[in-house]
Amino acid sequence: MAKYGCEVFAFDPSMGKEDHKHSEGVMFFNQALSDINQERLITSTNDSDQYEKEAWKSRTLAMTIEELGHSQRKIDIVKIDIESDEWICLRHMLADGTLRSHVRQLDVEYHIIMTSSNDLREYYSTVKWLERQGFRIFHSRRNPYCSECWEMSYINTNLVDLTLN
């Protein structure tokens, strides 16, 4: 995408790399997409049994947009592959309106993991919520490398610009 003049912002705390310019037009951030804003934490507790636990820096999409100074801009594509956390993040972004107002195209890798009878209802309600907010599927496929994963691409019909120049 950067080769076509797009600004690309990549976020992945699992790689253990600090924020940096990855290449021309591509910025990398050591941060997770989440439903909460949290700084990286290092905690030590228990007088006799000290331990360290590192928690990833995480941001909501709304906070990420604000921190990057993009509040007055539309985002062309948001791609989410966050190992089952997509469900809680999507519900948060739908509730706060960030997707509807800022994101033209949404690409999601869904992880369909059934641990209770309620899981299917929750997945279905989230997908229907996307639809009610104007998102329409234009591409879907099963991920050939992940048996419980589906890749879905949506267009936000609220932000489609049909004017021809």
N, C-alpha and C positions, 0 to 999 in steps of 0.2 A: 504494500500500500504506500509506503514511503517513496518508492520509485515513481509513483504517480502523483506525487506532490502532497500526499496526506500527512498530517502529523500523527504519529503513532505513539501511544503511551501504553507500556506493558507493565503489569503488576504481578509479582510472584514472590512471596516471602519464603517459599520452600527451597529456593536455590541458594540462600545464604549470601547473596551478593548485595552490596550497597547500591544506593541510587546512582545511576550513571547514564551518560549518553552512549547508547549501544552502537548507533551508527547515525549517519546523516538522516535526520527526521524521525529518529526512534529514541525515545527516552524510556529507561527502565527504572522501576520503583520497587523497593523491597517492602512491599505492603500487600495486604490481603483486602479483597472486596468482602464486605460484611454487612450485617444489619446493625452493627455498633461501631462507634469510633473509640479506638483504644490505642494507646501508645505501647511500644514494646516494653514489657515489664520483666524485671529480674527480681525475684523475691527470695528472701532467705528467712526461714521461720524455724520454730522448734529449737529451744535452747540446746538440747542434747543431740538433736538430729538435724543439722542444717542441710538444706538442699537448695539448689537453684533451679528455677523453672523459667524458661524463656517463652513468652507469649508473643506472637507476631503483632506487628503494628497493623491495625486494620482501620478501614474507613468505609463509610457508606458511600454510595455513588454520589449522593448530593454533596457530601463533604469533600469528596475528591474533586468534583466539578468546581466547588468554591475555592479550594486550595490551589487549583491550577489556574484560577482566574477565568474560568470558562462559563460563568453564570449567564452571560449574555449571548452565548454561542450555542449552536446545535451540534450534537455529536453525530457523525455519519454512521459509525458502527461501534457497538459494544459487543465484544465476544466474551462469553462466560464459560469457563471450564474449571469448576472449583469443587469437584469431587463430592457431590451431594449437597453442598452448602448453597447451591443455586436456588433451591426451593425456598429457604428462609430469606435469602437476599432478594429474590424476585418479589416475594410478598411484601417485603419492606419497601422496595422501590415502587411497587404499585400503590401501596398505601400512601406514600409521601408524594406521589405524582411525578417523580423524577423521570421515569421512563417516558411517560406520555408527553411531557413538556420539553425534553432535551434529546431523546435518542431516536434517530431516523430508522436505523436497522438494528435488530437484536439477534445475535447468534448465540444459541445456548446448547451446551452438551448436557442433556438430562441424564441423571443416574436414577434409574427406576429400581429401587430396592424395597421389596415388600417385607416388612417386619411385623406389620399388624394389619388388621382388616380396615383400619382407617386410612392407611397410606394411599391407596388408590383414590379415595374420595378427596384427600388433600391435594394430590397431584392434579387431579381433574379440575378441582376448584381453582387452582392457581392458573392453569392453562386457560380456563374460561374467563378468569379475571383479566388476563392479557387481552383476550378477544374483546371483552366489554370496553377496554380502554383503547381500542382501535388497532390492535396489532393483528396482522393477518399472516399466516404461514405461506411462504412462497417456495420453501425447499425443506425436505426432511429426508433423513436416511438413518439406518441403524449403523452405529459405529462398528466397523469390521474388527476392531481390536478390543472391544469391550462388550461383553454379552448383555449387560444390563444398561447400555448407553444408547441414547438416540440424539442425533444432532438436528436441531430445528433452526430455521432462519425465518425471521419475521420482519415485515415492513410496518412502520407506524403510519397508518393512514391519516393521522392528525397532522403529520409534518411532511406530507408529500407535496412537492412543488411541481405543479403540472404546467407552469408557464414555460413557453419556448422563447428563447432569445434569438 
